[in-house]
Amino acid sequence: MTFPMFATIDVNGKHAHPVYQWLRSEAGGALGSAIKWNFTKFLVGRDGHVIKRYAPSTEPEQIAADIRTALDAE
């Protein structure tokens, strides 16, 4: 099975990819559910639910504690 790893997809609007439709429904942002920039980050828990949504300006190091907490959760 093959798939285009770097294909362009929509993240907002009626043609948004299903994964982004789901992410936006799970965790709306400060400006509604729309994703403003492609560096928006989502932390998804083991149960498959979004734990938190992070702004594009959030550096990966800033979410390390949240990731550790999620990994430690039962």
N, C-alpha and C positions, 0 to 999 in steps of 0.2 A: 504494500500500500504506500502510496506517495501523496504528498500534499505540499503546496507552496508555503514554505516557512516565512517568506518575506512578502507575501501578498498584501496589498493595501486593502484594508477593510474599514467600514464605517463604524464609529464608536457611538455616534449620536444619530438621532432621527429615525425615520421609519425603516431604513435599510441597515440599521445597526446590527452588528454581528450578535448572535444570541448570547454569547458569554458576556458581552458588554451590556446588553439589555438586563441580564440577570444581576451583574455587579451594580449597575445603577439602581435597580429596584431594591437591592439589599442595603445599599448605603448611598443615600443622596448626599450631595455636597452643599457648600455654602451658597451656591448660586442655583440651587435645584439639583436635579439628578444629572444634568448634562456634564460631560467630561470636557473641561476647558482645554486641557493640554495633554499630550500623549505620555507625559511622565507622571500622571496621577498614579498613585500606588494603592493597592488593596491588600489587606492582610486577611487571609481566609483560614478559618480554624479547621481542625480535624473533622468537625461535624458538617463541614461544607457551607457554613454561614460566614458572611463577611464580619470580621471582628471590628475592623476600622478602615477608614479611607483616609489617605494622606494627600496633601497638596503636592503639586508638581515640584514646588521648591523644597520639600522635605528631603533631606539627605538620607541615604540608606542607614547611615550610622545612627540617625535620630530615632529609628524604629527598632533598633536592636533589642531594647528592653521589652518592647511589646512582643517581639518574636520569641524571646526567651520565655516570657510569661505564657504565651500560647503553647509553646512546646512542653512546658511543665504542667499545663492543665490536663486533668484526666477526663 
